[in-house]
């Protein structure tokens, strides 16, 4: 039996007396943000991370002097980070050098057309006019809608818990007003006609694992969000933000344990009372916060007899986001004509999306996100070198793809495409290399079905219909991260931790 008095007795250095204990499973952005917020509210916090370093999907791979951010590389809405530093009594700029990018990213279409996106509305409008003058008026109207979508979908709802159907009923008029049942691609297509612009204004859900052909039009907010708050880069990489958050947790007197894999969330009388590690060690807690994949949390960390809503069958039947194939590589020369972020669109758009999400086949063509952070931050590679990654959305593990056999041929196909379209002759300069597939997401990150972003962000898997931030099945169990409300992406994950302020009990409940 777990002894909760033991949990209160082990007081961290940041507390004047015994404090209720919160265990956080996982040290991704959601888990780290949750730990900071709980620490600020007086909880004694222990973060448990199964890997050897923090970050989760934001882990950092280091190979022969090259630093590769494993996952998120686009940082927007910086005030969400500033708020965490303020809660810990510090300023973000004390620990992190965050720089606004210009341009934010470059779109490169298969016919060679380029489209640069930045924070200056007039410049973006000029890019639209260069490609399709007749679409400028439609673009202006779309941006009006995008601002409305951002206000409704992010500012008003992003930090609000959806614990009951009445919460959905409350926001239904707003969702109806923005035609949230329509897909983002459908909405965009009603405003602009040129195929390049339809892609440019609708592709963003792919960055959080969603299909633009069916995710809610709410995601049309991203254009407004990025223009309003910008796209930034942390010098030292996304890992610098992770290290900064770890520092905040430690200055609050709380701790992170590495190599600590949770095998079970322990319950008593329908309440979470602690966790059991794979070693058999038991850690008592007054509350448990899971930053593990939400489907993995319910399917593998909780026994079936305590789950009424998130049964095995329900978890299995949900629709999941894309898998990801990522090739990290370092070159022993620089390519200064390539910007920090490049989105390379292949010859197909709708057909490729159907291959990935519906047919679940590994297509011969692909679209790629190319990350060259040394365009902004040379410290991530040896002098005179470049750090890169090439990311391709692929089907998750429901597809019949043997990645042990297919990974290398697929990497070679990406290399040939990059050689022909972006960085000629680069392969002879590759001196560091690593590949990640959906199988790695499943085995290393414990991501259900190897999906890169948890459950797909379609309307009927959003808000109330997504795993709740306050578990519906187990008292004193809370969820943060991509698989809960409001969803994936760094702003969404940080906002999931903000929701905890409304649903986690005050420490006085336990003292």
C-alpha positions in Angstrom: 0.0 0.0 0.0 1.2 3.5 -0.8 1.7 5.9 2.1 0.6 9.4 1.1 2.0 10.9 4.3 5.4 10.0 3.0 4.8 12.0 -0.1 4.1 15.1 2.0 6.9 14.6 4.4 9.7 14.8 1.8 9.7 18.6 1.4 11.6 20.3 -1.4 14.0 23.1 -0.7 11.6 25.6 -2.2 8.9 24.9 0.5 8.7 26.1 4.1 6.9 23.0 5.3 5.3 19.7 4.1 3.8 20.1 0.6 1.5 17.9 -1.4 3.4 15.8 -3.9 2.8 16.0 -7.7 4.3 13.4 -10.0 4.7 14.4 -13.6 5.2 11.6 -16.1 7.4 12.8 -19.0 9.6 15.9 -19.6 8.3 17.2 -22.9 7.2 20.8 -23.1 3.8 20.0 -21.5 5.3 18.1 -18.6 8.0 20.8 -17.9 5.4 23.6 -18.1 3.1 21.7 -15.8 5.9 21.2 -13.3 6.7 24.9 -13.3 3.0 25.8 -12.8 2.5 23.3 -10.0 5.7 24.4 -8.3 4.5 28.0 -8.4 1.2 26.9 -6.7 3.1 25.2 -3.8 3.3 21.6 -4.9 6.4 19.5 -4.4 7.0 18.2 -7.9 8.9 15.2 -9.2 9.3 14.8 -13.0 9.9 11.3 -14.2 11.6 10.9 -17.6 12.4 7.5 -19.1 15.1 8.9 -21.4 18.6 10.0 -20.3 17.8 13.7 -20.9 14.8 16.0 -20.9 12.6 17.1 -23.8 10.5 14.1 -24.9 9.8 14.9 -28.5 12.0 18.0 -28.0 15.0 15.8 -27.1 18.4 16.9 -28.6 20.6 14.4 -30.6 24.3 15.2 -30.5 26.6 13.7 -33.1 30.3 14.6 -33.7 29.8 18.3 -32.8 26.4 18.7 -34.5 23.3 19.4 -32.4 19.9 18.2 -33.8 16.6 19.3 -32.2 14.7 16.1 -32.5 11.2 17.5 -32.8 9.6 21.0 -32.5 11.6 23.8 -34.1 9.0 26.5 -34.7 8.4 28.7 -31.6 5.6 31.1 -31.7 3.4 32.9 -29.0 6.5 33.7 -26.8 4.4 35.1 -24.1 3.4 31.6 -23.1 7.0 31.0 -22.3 7.4 34.4 -20.6 4.5 33.5 -18.3 6.3 30.4 -17.1 9.5 32.3 -16.3 7.4 35.0 -14.4 5.8 32.2 -12.4 9.2 31.1 -11.3 10.3 34.7 -10.5 12.6 35.1 -13.4 12.6 36.7 -16.9 12.8 34.6 -20.1 15.6 36.8 -21.4 17.7 35.9 -18.4 18.0 32.3 -19.6 17.0 32.3 -23.3 18.0 34.4 -26.3 14.8 34.2 -28.4 15.1 35.8 -31.9 12.4 36.7 -34.4 13.0 35.1 -37.8 12.7 36.9 -41.1 11.4 35.3 -43.2 9.5 32.9 -41.0 9.7 30.2 -43.7 9.9 29.7 -47.4 7.5 27.6 -49.4 9.1 26.0 -52.5 6.6 24.5 -54.9 7.4 21.6 -57.2 7.5 23.9 -60.3 10.2 26.1 -58.6 7.8 28.9 -57.4 8.9 30.4 -54.1 6.6 32.0 -51.5 8.2 33.7 -48.5 6.1 34.2 -45.3 7.1 36.9 -42.8 5.6 39.1 -40.1 5.0 42.1 -42.3 1.4 41.8 -43.7 2.2 44.1 -46.6 5.1 41.8 -47.7 3.0 38.7 -47.5 0.2 40.4 -49.5 2.8 41.3 -52.1 3.8 37.7 -52.3 0.2 36.8 -52.9 -0.1 39.4 -55.6 3.1 38.2 -57.3 1.6 34.7 -57.7 -2.0 35.5 -58.4 -3.1 39.2 -58.5 -6.8 38.2 -58.8 -6.6 36.4 -55.4 -5.4 39.4 -53.3 -9.0 40.5 -52.4 -9.8 36.9 -51.4 -6.6 36.7 -49.4 -7.6 39.9 -47.5 -11.0 38.4 -46.6 -9.4 35.1 -45.5 -7.1 37.0 -43.2 -10.1 38.7 -41.6 -11.5 35.2 -41.0 -8.1 34.0 -39.7 -8.0 36.7 -37.1 -11.5 35.7 -35.9 -10.5 32.1 -35.8 -7.4 33.0 -33.8 -9.5 34.9 -31.3 -12.1 32.1 -30.9 -9.9 29.0 -31.2 -6.8 30.2 -29.4 -7.3 33.2 -27.3 -10.8 32.3 -25.9 -10.7 28.5 -25.9 -7.1 27.4 -25.9 -6.7 27.5 -22.1 -10.2 26.6 -21.1 -11.1 23.1 -19.9 -13.7 21.1 -21.7 -14.9 18.7 -19.0 -18.6 18.5 -19.8 -20.9 18.6 -22.8 -22.2 21.8 -21.5 -18.8 23.3 -22.2 -19.2 22.4 -25.9 -22.7 23.7 -25.9 -21.4 27.0 -24.6 -19.0 27.5 -27.5 -21.2 25.9 -30.2 -22.5 29.3 -31.5 -18.9 30.5 -32.0 -17.9 27.3 -33.7 -20.9 27.5 -36.0 -20.1 31.1 -36.7 -16.7 30.1 -38.1 -18.0 27.0 -39.9 -15.8 24.8 -37.7 -17.3 21.6 -39.3 -15.6 22.5 -42.6 -12.0 21.5 -43.4 -9.3 24.2 -43.4 -8.6 23.3 -47.1 -12.3 23.7 -48.0 -12.5 27.1 -46.2 -9.3 28.4 -47.9 -10.5 27.2 -51.3 -13.5 29.4 -50.9 -11.3 32.5 -50.7 -8.4 31.9 -53.1 -8.3 30.0 -56.4 -4.7 29.6 -57.3 -3.6 26.1 -56.3 -0.3 27.3 -54.8 -2.1 29.8 -52.6 -4.6 27.1 -51.5 -1.7 25.0 -50.4 0.2 27.9 -48.8 -2.8 28.9 -46.6 -3.9 25.3 -45.7 -0.8 23.1 -45.2 -0.2 24.1 -41.6 -2.1 21.3 -39.9 0.5 18.9 -41.3 2.9 20.5 -38.8 0.8 19.1 -36.0 0.0 15.8 -37.7 -3.4 16.7 -39.2 -4.9 16.3 -42.6 -5.7 19.7 -44.2 -8.5 18.0 -46.1 -10.4 17.2 -42.9 -9.2 19.0 -39.9 -11.4 21.8 -38.6 -11.4 25.2 -40.3 -10.3 26.5 -36.8 -6.7 25.8 -37.9 -7.1 28.6 -40.4 -6.1 30.7 -37.3 -2.4 29.9 -37.8 -1.8 32.6 -40.4 -3.1 35.2 -38.0 -1.3 33.7 -35.0 2.1 33.7 -36.7 1.6 37.3 -38.0 0.6 38.5 -34.6 3.3 36.9 -32.5 5.9 35.9 -35.0 8.0 32.8 -35.4 11.1 32.7 -33.3 14.3 30.7 -32.7 16.0 30.1 -29.4 19.8 30.4 -29.7 21.2 27.0 -28.8 18.2 25.3 -30.3 14.8 24.3 -29.0 16.9 22.3 -26.5 17.9 25.7 -24.9 14.2 26.2 -24.0 14.1 22.8 -22.5 17.2 23.4 -20.4 15.8 26.8 -19.3 12.6 25.1 -18.1 14.6 22.5 -16.2 16.5 25.3 -14.5 13.2 26.9 -13.5 12.0 23.6 -11.9 15.2 23.1 -10.0 15.2 26.7 -8.7 11.7 26.0 -7.4 13.3 23.2 -5.3 11.8 20.5 -7.4 13.5 17.6 -9.3 13.7 15.6 -12.5 14.7 12.0 -12.5 16.1 10.5 -15.7 16.0 6.8 -16.7 12.8 6.5 -14.7 10.2 4.7 -16.7 6.6 4.6 -15.4 5.0 1.3 -15.9 1.7 2.0 -14.1 -0.3 4.8 -12.6 -1.4 3.4 -9.3 -5.0 4.0 -8.1 -7.1 3.4 -5.0 -10.8 3.9 -4.8 -10.8 5.5 -8.2 -8.1 8.0 -7.4 -4.5 8.3 -8.6 -2.2 7.7 -5.6 1.2 7.4 -7.3 3.2 5.5 -9.9 5.1 2.3 -10.2 8.4 2.4 -12.1 9.6 -0.4 -14.4 12.1 -1.3 -11.7 9.3 -2.0 -9.2 9.8 1.2 -7.2 6.6 2.9 -6.1 6.4 6.7 -5.7 3.4 8.1 -3.8 1.7 11.3 -5.0 -1.4 13.3 -4.2 -1.8 14.1 -7.9 -0.4 12.6 -11.1 0.1 14.5 -14.3 0.8 12.5 -17.4 2.7 14.1 -20.2 3.0 10.7 -21.8 1.0 10.2 -25.0 -2.7 10.3 -23.9 -3.6 7.1 -25.8 -0.5 5.3 -24.3 -1.5 6.6 -20.8 -4.9 5.1 -21.0 -4.0 1.9 -22.9 -0.8 1.0 -21.1 -0.5 2.9 -17.8 -4.0 2.3 -16.3 -5.6 -1.1 -15.9 -8.9 -1.7 -17.8 -11.0 -1.9 -14.6 -10.5 1.8 -13.7 -11.4 3.0 -17.2 -15.0 3.7 -18.1 -14.6 6.1 -21.0 -11.2 5.4 -22.4 -11.5 1.7 -22.9 -9.1 -0.3 -25.0 -11.6 -0.5 -27.8 -12.2 3.3 -27.8 -8.5 4.1 -27.7 -7.9 1.7 -30.6 -10.8 3.1 -32.7 -9.7 6.8 -32.5 -8.1 8.4 -35.6 -4.4 9.2 -35.2 -2.0 11.8 -36.6 0.6 11.1 -39.2 3.8 9.3 -38.5 7.1 11.1 -39.2 10.2 10.1 -41.0 13.0 12.4 -40.1 16.5 12.4 -41.5 19.0 14.4 -39.4 22.3 15.2 -41.1 25.3 17.4 -40.8 27.4 18.7 -43.7 31.0 19.8 -43.6 30.2 22.9 -45.6 27.6 25.6 -45.4 24.7 26.4 -47.8 23.9 30.0 -47.1 21.3 30.3 -49.9 19.0 28.0 -48.0 16.9 29.7 -45.3 16.2 28.5 -41.8 12.8 26.9 -42.6 11.9 25.6 -46.0 8.6 23.7 -46.9 9.1 21.8 -50.1 5.8 20.8 -51.8 5.9 17.8 -54.0 4.0 17.3 -57.3 0.8 16.2 -55.5 -1.1 17.7 -52.6 -4.6 16.1 -52.2 -3.4 12.8 -53.6 -0.4 12.6 -51.3 -2.6 13.5 -48.3 -5.0 10.6 -49.2 -2.0 8.2 -49.5 -0.8 9.2 -46.0 -4.1 9.4 -44.1 -6.6 7.2 -45.9 -4.8 4.6 -48.1 -1.9 4.4 -45.6 0.7 3.7 -48.2 4.3 5.0 -48.5 4.1 7.1 -51.6 7.0 7.5 -54.0 6.7 11.3 -53.9 6.6 13.4 -50.8 6.5 16.9 -49.3 9.3 17.9 -46.9 10.0 20.3 -44.1 13.7 21.2 -44.3 15.2 22.7 -41.1 18.6 24.4 -41.4 19.0 26.1 -38.0 22.6 27.1 -38.6 21.2 29.8 -41.0 20.4 31.6 -37.7 22.6 29.8 -35.1 26.0 28.6 -36.3 26.7 27.3 -32.7 24.7 24.1 -33.6 27.5 22.8 -35.9 31.3 22.8 -36.1 32.7 25.9 -37.7 32.0 26.1 -41.4 29.4 23.3 -41.2 25.5 23.1 -41.3 23.0 21.2 -39.2 19.9 19.9 -41.0 16.8 17.8 -40.8 14.4 16.7 -43.5 11.0 15.7 -42.2 8.5 13.8 -44.3 4.9 13.1 -43.1 4.2 9.3 -43.5 1.5 6.9 -42.4 1.5 5.8 -38.8 2.1 2.2 -37.8 -1.4 1.0 -38.9 0.2 1.0 -42.4 1.9 -2.2 -43.7 5.4 -0.7 -43.9 8.4 -2.5 -42.6 10.6 0.4 -41.6 13.6 -1.9 -40.9 13.6 -2.5 -44.7 12.1 0.8 -46.0 14.0 3.4 -44.0 17.2 3.5 -46.0 15.6 3.4 -49.4 13.3 6.2 -48.3 16.2 8.2 -47.0 18.0 7.8 -50.3 14.9 9.0 -52.2 14.8 12.1 -50.0 18.5 12.7 -50.7 18.0 12.4 -54.4 15.1 14.9 -54.2 17.2 17.4 -52.2 20.1 17.0 -54.5 17.9 17.7 -57.6 15.9 20.6 -56.1 17.6 22.3 -53.2 21.2 21.5 -52.3 23.0 20.0 -55.4 25.9 17.7 -54.6 25.3 17.8 -50.8 25.6 14.1 -50.2 29.4 14.1 -50.6 29.5 16.6 -47.7 27.3 14.6 -45.3 29.5 13.7 -42.2 26.8 13.0 -39.6 23.5 11.2 -40.0 20.6 9.7 -38.1 17.1 8.5 -39.1 13.9 8.4 -37.1 10.8 6.5 -38.2 7.3 5.9 -36.8 8.7 2.7 -35.3 11.1 4.8 -33.3 8.3 7.0 -32.1 6.5 3.9 -30.9 9.5 2.2 -29.3 11.5 5.2 -27.9 8.9 7.8 -27.2 6.0 5.4 -26.4 3.8 7.1 -29.0 0.6 5.0 -29.7 0.7 3.6 -33.2 3.9 5.6 -33.7 1.8 8.7 -34.4 3.9 11.9 -34.2 1.2 14.0 -32.6 -1.2 11.8 -30.8 -4.9 11.7 -31.9 -5.7 13.5 -35.1 -7.1 17.0 -34.5 -10.4 16.5 -36.4 -13.5 18.3 -34.9 -14.9 15.2 -33.2 -11.6 14.5 -31.6 -11.1 18.1 -30.3 -12.1 19.9 -27.1 -14.6 17.8 -25.1 -14.1 14.9 -27.5 -10.4 14.7 -26.8 -8.9 13.1 -23.7 -9.7 15.7 -21.0 -7.0 17.6 -19.1 -8.7 16.3 -15.9 -9.2 12.6 -16.4 -12.7 11.5 -16.9 -11.8 8.1 -15.5 -9.5 8.6 -12.5 -9.6 11.3 -9.9 -6.5 13.3 -9.3 -5.1 12.3 -12.7 -4.4 15.1 -15.2 -3.2 15.1 -18.8 -1.0 17.6 -20.7 0.7 17.5 -24.1 -0.3 17.0 -27.7 -2.8 14.3 -27.0 -5.1 16.3 -24.8 -6.9 19.7 -25.2 -6.1 22.0 -27.0 -3.7 19.8 -29.0 -0.3 19.6 -30.6 2.3 22.3 -31.5 4.3 24.2 -28.9 1.5 26.8 -28.2 -1.1 24.0 -27.8 1.1 21.9 -25.5 2.0 24.9 -23.3 -1.7 25.9 -23.2 -2.6 22.4 -22.0 -0.5 23.1 -18.9 -2.3 26.4 -18.5 -5.5 24.5 -18.2 -4.2 22.8 -15.1 -4.5 26.1 -13.3 -8.3 25.6 -13.5 -8.6 21.9 -12.8 -5.9 20.9 -10.4 -6.9 21.3 -6.7 -5.4 23.9 -4.6 -2.6 22.6 -2.3 -4.8 23.4 0.8 -7.1 20.5 -0.2 -4.3 18.1 0.8 -2.9 19.9 3.8 
